[in-house]
Amino acid sequence: MRWQEWKPELAPNDTLKTVLAKMPRVSPDKIPWQIRLIENPDSFLSFPGAINLFRHDCLHAIMCASFHPLDEAFVIGFTMGSDPRMTRKFARIFMWLTTWFYPKNYRLDKHDLIQFMRGYILSRKLGVRNLSKFPFEKFQDCSLDFLRKILGIRWLRDENAYNKWSKRWSPDQFE
């Protein structure tokens, strides 16, 4: 399955490992160097809240977020917003870099930037802390429901909430 076709499911009883096995994933070396420079925690220029690719993919699964640019921006904003060191000033610099420094196919447009800020603000509002440091590797056998609860991802509490969440983008945005 191609990454554009992957649609996340609520799957509260599925383990993280099960969901990751179904998810189309790319190897870190396929990520452009500009993105790795800013978003990889091992980079000397990484921003607060930078997360490795495995953990980032775990958040996509747990948050029921596709790989559509709007979801990608939201997940990045939510992750970076969970780091207390990620100030609004850092967020503005990050947003500028994603608009001008990133390769053309990876740049965030104005709609993506709004989703980045929504994710950033929501993680602050919910009191979620340091998602980039959470050891997802040790929790792969845990259910998505359990992980959502311990991480503070409370908007996906049931099927109705998931259905509302899954309809947040219009169908033509996925074309």
Secondary structure, DSSP 8 states (H G I E B T S, - for coil): --GGG------TTSBHHHHHHHS----GGGS-HHHHHHH-TTSTT--TT---HHHHHHHHHHTT--SSHHHHHHHHHHHHHTSTT--HHHHHHHHHHHHHTS-GGG---HHHHHHHHHHHHHHHHHT---GGGS-GGGGTTSBHHHHHHHHT-TT--SHHHHHHHHTSS-GGGG-
